Amino acid sequence: PAAKLAGRSVKIGAMGPLTGKGAEWGKAAKISMEMARDEINAAGGIGGVPLKIIFYDTHTKEAEGIKLIKKLATRDKVLAVSGPCFSSLVEIIYPMLERLKTPVISFCSSKPGLSKLSKWGFRNTLTSDKQLAPVVKAWIGEYKIRKVVIIHDIEDAVSKAEGTKIMPVLLKRNGVKLLGMLTYRTKDTDFSAQITKAKA
């Protein structure tokens, strides 16, 4: 109540995928933010000042994320940024925040260790190890899995971390033998070679 706000609006930046991989997450996030903005503004805004959301499409591309965080922090001069989505973008954006001095809260990035990249970077998502521990336990219990081959996307930060660091530990902890690890690339659509190797 004691805060004194001035200006025409309280600007919050946002970035997420509206096109490309994960577009459904970015579109849902944008709609949710717009609904919240409308409710807040209908109730009088923030300290009497209307809330404005400036949302940009990252196309789930690292180069676009770099361009957009600079634009939001320096040109748009937002108070904070919601996003980006995906750990690969967070990995390159968070180290820039010490210079930009803009708080960023990712709404979907689960690779462990990302929050340590900047005191200005936050997230509201559990890390993959915490998400997958109960899932792996339930999966093994229901299907009585004893031997596994891991197949993961070598180009995706989360898939690579889960495939090479998290899943092997969780499987070992639950007494499952890891027979091998295979990879694919994000845009691949034919996985028959990996399935043949895994079955062998």
Residue pairs with C-beta under 8 A, 6 or more apart in sequence:
3 47
4 47
5 46
5 47
5 48
5 49
6 49
7 49
8 49
8 50
9 49
9 50
9 51
9 52
10 45
10 46
10 49
10 50
10 51
10 52
10 79
11 52
11 54
11 76
11 77
11 78
11 79
12 33
12 51
12 52
12 53
12 54
12 78
12 79
12 80
12 81
12 82
13 53
13 54
13 55
13 56
13 72
13 73
13 76
13 78
13 80
13 81
13 82
13 83
13 102
14 29
14 30
14 33
14 53
14 54
14 55
14 56
14 81
14 82
14 83
15 55
15 56
15 57
15 58
15 65
15 68
15 69
15 72
15 81
15 82
15 83
15 84
16 22
16 25
16 26
16 29
16 30
16 55
16 57
16 58
16 83
16 84
16 85
16 107
17 23
17 25
17 26
17 57
17 58
17 59
17 60
17 85
17 86
18 26
18 27
18 30
18 57
18 59
19 57
19 59
20 59
20 60
20 61
21 60
21 86
21 186
22 60
22 85
22 86
22 108
25 85
25 108
26 57
26 58
26 85
29 82
29 83
29 85
29 107
29 108
30 55
33 53
33 55
33 82
34 53
37 51
37 52
37 53
40 46
40 51
41 50
41 51
45 51
54 72
54 76
54 78
56 68
56 71
56 72
57 64
58 64
58 65
58 68
58 83
58 84
58 85
58 89
60 85
60 86
60 88
60 89
62 88
62 89
62 92
65 84
65 89
65 92
65 93
66 92
66 93
66 96
68 84
69 81
69 93
69 96
69 97
69 100
69 102
69 104
70 96
70 100
72 78
72 81
72 102
73 81
73 100
73 101
73 102
74 100
78 102
80 102
80 103
80 104
80 105
81 102
81 103
81 104
81 105
82 104
82 105
82 107
83 104
83 105
83 106
83 107
84 90
84 93
84 104
84 106
84 109
85 106
85 107
85 108
85 109
86 108
86 109
86 157
86 158
87 109
87 110
87 111
87 114
87 157
87 158
87 161
88 156
88 157
88 158
89 109
90 106
90 109
90 111
90 114
90 117
90 121
90 123
91 111
91 114
91 117
91 157
93 104
93 121
94 104
94 114
94 117
94 118
94 120
94 121
95 117
95 118
97 103
97 104
97 118
97 120
97 121
98 118
98 119
98 120
100 120
101 120
102 120
103 120
103 121
103 122
104 118
104 120
104 121
104 122
105 122
105 123
105 124
106 114
106 121
106 122
106 123
106 124
106 125
107 123
107 124
107 125
108 125
109 123
109 125
109 158
110 125
110 126
110 127
110 128
110 131
110 158
111 127
111 128
111 157
111 158
111 161
112 127
112 128
112 129
112 161
112 165
112 166
114 121
114 123
115 121
115 122
115 123
128 158
128 161
128 162
128 166
129 166
129 169
129 170
132 162
132 166
132 167
132 170
133 170
136 167
136 170
136 171
136 174
137 174
139 145
140 174
140 176
145 176
146 175
146 176
146 177
147 176
147 177
147 179
148 171
148 176
148 177
148 178
148 179
149 178
149 179
149 180
149 181
149 182
149 197
149 198
150 163
150 167
150 168
150 178
150 180
150 181
150 182
151 163
151 181
151 182
151 183
151 184
151 191
151 194
151 198
152 159
152 160
152 162
152 163
152 164
152 181
152 182
152 183
152 184
153 159
153 160
153 163
153 183
153 184
153 185
153 186
154 160
154 183
154 184
154 185
155 185
155 186
156 186
163 181
163 183
164 181
168 178
168 181
171 177
171 178
172 178
180 197
180 198
182 194
182 197
182 198
183 194
184 191
184 194
